[in-house]
């Protein structure tokens, strides 16, 4: 069966520091992968999606970036965090019936 | 521009009664709709979906209804249970990369 992992689970970082969040998927190959953010009191905002290695599409211009160095690895990064980057970050992959399955999430607090 | 709207931020129902969660969309290109359930500090869990070629899909206690002319869908939970208490997100898709557009969610509270 397919499994999606995210780490770290929680992270507290100062403003201006770099960020790297990792997502890996097991049990499937060449999945569409997605990064979402849920800010406090808000819905789920799609940040990036990838249909294959090295292919990244950005949905929202901001100081975040994403990379897909391997088929089942998706990384979210920032060179300098802002206070507004705080939120709950979710990675997802798409199943056969086009539903998306989400990982456990990373709670990021920028101080 | 909010293409998927969940106008009720919260809903409270009694255990055993029906819960009805509503969702409206504006993009006529959407052709696939999904409902997710989310507990705090966890990722959303897929519940049920419906294609635009159908007007109803049922899975156990969960039924989703789609009214394309009104661009409206609803999730019915019967009977409601305390464990159903969570935030419910409506989502829609219509692109070739299967991007999902989410509503802001409705917090359902089922009281024992």
Interface residues (C-beta under 8 A of the other chain):
Chain A: X32 X34 X36 X42 X43 X44 X45 X46 X49 X51 X57 X59 X88 X90 X92 X94 X95 X97 X98 X99 X100 X101 X102 X103 X104 X105 X107
Chain B: X32 X34 X36 X41 X42 X43 X44 X45 X46 X49 X89 X91 X93 X97 X98 X99 X100 X101 X102 X103 X104 X105
